[in-house]
Amino acid sequence: MKKALFATLLALVVLCAIAPFAMAADTATDPEATSSTNWKAIGAALAVGLSALGSAYAQAHIGAAAAATLAERPEVGGLLIVLEAIPETMIILGFVVALLILILA
């Protein structure tokens, strides 16, 4: 578990480090615009990355509890699928926030 969490956090840090350089290619002539674009890219990466990290943490615990519940009460399988899908909405919301940051800000 600790290795997976460390790998996820390392990937998030690498993404935050690379994103400004990828976004800066469009505005290489204006230094002020480049700085603004870099911060937008970092904000968008954090919006998606942190929401994905939180959703993965929630799904891990929900999945473990769902497996134990399903072993005792197989009739609640449909409800458990719905409960497993609920944290995915957090990633979708993070993606929408990232798009709003990149497009509107």
C-alpha positions in Angstrom: 0.0 0.0 0.0 2.8 2.4 0.9 4.6 1.7 -2.4 1.5 2.3 -4.4 0.8 5.6 -2.6 4.4 6.7 -3.0 4.3 5.8 -6.8 1.1 7.8 -7.1 2.4 10.8 -5.4 5.6 10.6 -7.4 3.6 10.5 -10.6 1.6 13.6 -9.4 4.8 15.5 -8.7 6.3 14.6 -12.1 3.0 15.7 -13.8 3.1 19.0 -12.0 6.7 19.5 -13.0 6.2 18.7 -16.7 2.9 20.4 -17.3 4.2 24.0 -17.2 6.8 23.2 -19.8 4.2 21.6 -22.1 1.9 24.6 -21.8 4.7 27.2 -22.2 5.4 26.2 -25.8 2.4 28.2 -26.9 3.4 31.4 -25.2 7.2 31.4 -25.6 7.3 35.0 -26.8 5.6 36.7 -23.9 7.2 36.0 -20.5 4.3 37.2 -18.4 1.8 35.0 -20.4 4.1 32.1 -19.9 4.1 32.5 -16.1 0.3 32.7 -16.1 0.0 29.7 -18.3 2.4 27.7 -16.1 0.2 28.4 -13.0 -2.9 27.4 -14.9 -1.3 24.2 -15.9 -0.2 23.4 -12.4 -3.7 24.2 -11.1 -5.3 22.0 -13.7 -2.9 19.1 -12.9 -3.6 19.4 -9.2 -7.3 19.5 -9.8 -7.3 16.2 -11.7 -4.4 14.5 -9.8 -5.7 15.2 -6.3 -9.3 14.2 -7.1 -8.0 11.0 -8.7 -5.9 10.3 -5.6 -8.8 10.9 -3.2 -11.1 8.8 -5.4 -8.6 5.9 -5.5 -8.3 6.0 -1.7 -12.1 5.9 -1.3 -12.5 3.1 -3.8 -9.9 1.0 -2.1 -11.8 1.1 1.2 -15.2 0.7 -0.4 -14.0 -2.3 -2.4 -12.6 -4.0 0.6 -15.9 -3.5 2.5 -17.9 -4.5 -0.5 -16.1 -7.8 -0.8 -16.7 -8.6 2.8 -20.4 -7.6 2.6 -20.9 -9.6 -0.7 -19.5 -12.7 1.0 -22.2 -12.4 3.7 -25.1 -11.0 1.8 -25.0 -11.7 -2.0 -28.3 -10.0 -2.6 -26.8 -6.5 -2.1 -24.5 -6.8 -5.1 -26.2 -4.1 -7.2 -26.1 -1.6 -4.4 -22.4 -2.3 -3.9 -21.7 -1.6 -7.6 -23.4 1.8 -7.2 -21.4 2.6 -4.1 -18.2 1.7 -5.9 -19.0 4.1 -8.7 -19.9 7.1 -6.6 -16.2 8.2 -6.0 -15.7 8.3 -9.8 -17.8 11.4 -9.9 -15.1 13.2 -7.9 -12.6 12.6 -10.8 -15.2 13.9 -13.3 -15.6 17.0 -11.2 -11.9 17.4 -11.0 -11.6 17.2 -14.8 -14.4 19.8 -15.2 -12.6 22.1 -12.8 -9.3 21.6 -14.7 -11.1 22.5 -18.0 -12.6 25.6 -16.4 -9.1 26.6 -15.1 -7.5 26.2 -18.5 -10.3 27.7 -20.6 -11.7 30.5 -18.5 -8.8 31.7 -16.3 
